[in-house]
Amino acid sequence: MGIKFTKINSWVTVIVMAIAVNVALARGVNAQKSDTSYLRSIKAKPKKQSFLKNMLHLALPPLKPAVVSNTKINVYKPDDKLLTNIQVYPNPITDQVFNIKYTVTRGAFVNVKIMDVLGNDVITVQSQRVEVGDQTISYNLNNRLSRGFYFLRIAAGTETVNQRISIW
């Protein structure tokens, strides 16, 4: 019973939609000269607004210009990154001073460490809570590290970013 009703209902819907589309689109079609029945029906009808036109008339209110605000709203989304725009310069480090620049999208506790190739912590550059915005750290190595490759690990909240640095 249910399947039979669904099939009949579907066909009735398709036929009704086809008729509605045909009626809606027939208004803009020019009739052929040989189609006299269509021409007679056009001439016989007085020029009035059709029922469909009155039924589908939509009037929208006039648009007013919006008020623009300069207030910044910081909307937190769980999928947003906490650490962005991480830069380490100069890389390779030839003198003993290097700079770390990063952006934090919300206040968090940040650990910045230098690790060797095996993953052992060598130096802790920063371990503190930072506020939202751009952060810059200038760090002097004072000959604490020998030449070679190291990794700079910046951990903020649950995010961790590693960057390779070279010291020459």
N, C-alpha and C positions, 0 to 999 in steps of 0.2 A: 504494500500500500504506500509506504513512504517513498520508495524509489520511483514508483509510477507517478505519484503526485509531484515529485521534484522534477522529473522529465517534462511533464506537461507544463508546470509552472515556468520552467526555463524557456520552453518554446514560446509560450505566451509572452514572456518578457522580451524575447528577441524580436518577435513580430511587432509588438507595441513600440519598441525602440526604433525599429526600421521605419515604421509609419511616422513617428515623431521626427526623425531625422529628415525624411522625405518632405514632410510639410515645412519644416524649418528652412530647408535649402531650396525649395521650389520657388520661393519668393524672389530670389535673385536671378533665376534662370530666364533667359529670353526664349520665347516660344518660336518654334519654326513656323514658316508661312503656311505649310501644308497642314498643320494641326489646327483645324477650324474649331474643334470643340473647345480647345483651350482659349482661342481668341474670343469665341462667343462668351465664355464665362468671364473673361476680363472686361469686355464691353458691357455686359449686363450688370455688373456690380458697380454701385456708386463708390466713389472714393471716400472711404471711411477708414479709421484705424481698426486694424484687425483685433480680434479678441486676444490672440497670443501677444501682440505688441503691448496691449494694455496690461496684460498679466505679467509680462517679463520686464516691465519698465523699472529700472533701478536708479534712484537719485541719490548721489553721494553728497555729503555735506562739503562745503568748501574747505580746502586745506589751509591751515594757518601755519605761519613759519614757527619752527620749534625754537625753544629757548636753549641756547648753548651754554653749557657750564664748563668751567675750567678746573673743577674739582676732580682729582684723580681718585679712582676707586680701585683698590687692589682686591680682586676677586680670586680667592684660593680655589684651585681645582686640584683634586687628588692626583691627576695625571701630569700636573705641571712639574717641570724640573726645578729643583732647589738651587743647583749650581749651574751657572751658564757663563759664557764668555771667558773661559779660563785661558790665560796667557802666561807664559814663562819666558822672560827675556833678560839678557841675551842668552841664546841657546845655540851653540855651545858656550859655556861659561869660560871665558878666558881670564878675566880678573876674578877676584874673590867675592864680588858683590853681584847679586842677581835680584830680579824683581818678579813678584808673582801678583797677577791681577785677576780678579774673578768677581762675579756678581752673584749675590744671594737674593732670591725672590721673596723670602720671608725669614724672620729672625730664627737663628739656629746656632747650635754649638758646632764649631768648626775645628777640625784637627788637620794640620798641615805637617806632613812628615816626609823626610827623605829616606828612601830605602835602597839597599844595595840590590844587585841582580838576583840574589837568593831570597829576597823578601824580608830581610832583617832590618828592623828600624835602626837607622844610623843617627839621625838628628830630628828632633821635634822643633819645627820652625814656629808653629803657632798652635795653641790649644786654648780656645776661649769662645765665649758666646759673641756673635756678631749680629748687627742689626741689618735690616733690608738695605740693599743698594750695592754700589761698587766698592770693592775692598782692594787695597794695594798694600803689599808687604815688600819691604826692601830688606834683604838679609845678607849679612856679611859672613862668609864661610870661615875666615881666619885660618886657612890651611888645615881645616879639620878633615877634609876629604882629599884622597889622592885622585890622580887622573883616572878617568874611566866613565862608564855609563851607570846612571842611577835612575831611580824612579821617584817622582814627586807624587805623593798620595794626598789628595784633598778629600776629607770625609766630612759631610755635613748632613746631620740627621741620619737617614738610612741610605743616602747616596754616597758613592765613592767614585772619584775620578782619578785615574793614573795618567801621568805624562812622563815620557822619557826625557831625561836631561843628560847632557854630556859635559864633563869638566875637563878642560885642557890646560 
